Amino acid sequence: MAELVEGIGVKKAALPTVPTLMLGLLAGAFIAFGAMFFTLVMTNQYMGLGSARLLGGIAFSLGLILVVVGGAELFTGNNLIVMAWADRKVTTLQLLRNWGLVYISNLSGAVGAAALVYWSGTLSFGDGAVAETALDIAIAKINIDPLQAFIRGILCNVLVCLAVWLCFAAHHVAGKILAIVFPISAFVALGFEHSVANMYFIPLGMLVSGGDISVMDFLNNLVPVTLGNIVGGGVFVALVYWAIYLRKYA
């Protein structure tokens, strides 16, 4: 399975610019769909904290299901390309090129989806309760301490990359979905931080707040979360599995 993941990493790194950007846009939008679903599920909840967050996590899993089954380029999942880089099958330039293109296009797709949701009027559901939930989510995220955001980013992408890893063991769509739901539900329920999801949550909060949330507030969350995601997926999953299964020992 490690060789399969590495081989896919090589293919991703060699993908031309236009398809990479288009697939990145789709991934940003797909994760936003999961985030939209999560926001609705978490609105007017009367269940206990754990039950509500578990249900919200299952709803959010829609995003990664669309990415994996539908096909798209997601920055956090592409941190697994580090395996191919460690084996010297992908250059540092190829790795950074893929991450850069995918990150920018994920951001564009997620922010674009946030704008469409805002303009669609669906935030008025429940007499505006959905809009209040969206704003509460954004405010909670921008108030996370940067170090905590970094650590939550690490923990998040360990689970995301493990979900992607488990998908390679599945031979059918149902198996892939099952492999995704548990790790993704866990990271959402536990309050870990996903950079691409936050590219939707916080810009939507910025629109709802009418300017009370600034671009700097957004970046103060996004930067440490992104770095944490890279460490979680690239180091704690990709490099660890490379060292176990692919590294040549004397």
CORDA-V669591 format. One line per field, one symbol per residue. ss: DSSP state (2 for helix, 1 for strand, 0 for the rest). psi: psi as a letter, one per 30 degrees, with the letter a starting at -180 (. if undefined). burial: I if it has 16 or more other ideal C-beta (glycine too) atoms within 10 Angstrom, else O. Layout:
BEGIN
ss->???
psi->???
burial->???
END
This chain:
BEGIN
ss->0222222222222200222222222222222222222222200000002222222222222222222222200000222222222200000222222222222222222222222222220222222222222222222222000222222222222222222222200000222222222222222220000022222222222222200000222222222222222222222222222222220000
psi->eeeeeeeeeeeeffkleeeeeeeeeeeeeeeeeeeeeeeeefkhkglleeeeeeeeeeeffeefeeeeeejljkeeefffffeeefghfkleeeeeeeeeeeeeeeeeeeeeeeeeeeffffffkhhgeeeeeeeeeeeeefgkkeeeeeeeeeeefeeeeeeeeeeffkfleeeeeefeeeeeeeeeefglkkeeeffeeeeeeeeefgffkleeeeefeeeeeeeeeeeeeeefdeeeeeeeffkjk.
burial->OIOOIIOIIIOIIOIOOOOIIOIIIIIIIIIIIIIIIIIIIIIOOOOOOOOOIIIIIIIIIIIIIIIIOOOIIIIIIIIIIIIIIIIOIIOOOIIOIIIOIIIOIIIIIIIIIIOOIIOOOOIOOOOOOIIOIIIOIIIOIIOIOOOOIIIIIIIIIIIIIIIIIIIOOOOOOOOIIOIIIOIIIIIIIOOIIIIIIIIIIIIIIIIIIOOOIOOOIIOIIIOIIIIIIIIIIIOIIIIOIIOOOIOOOO
END
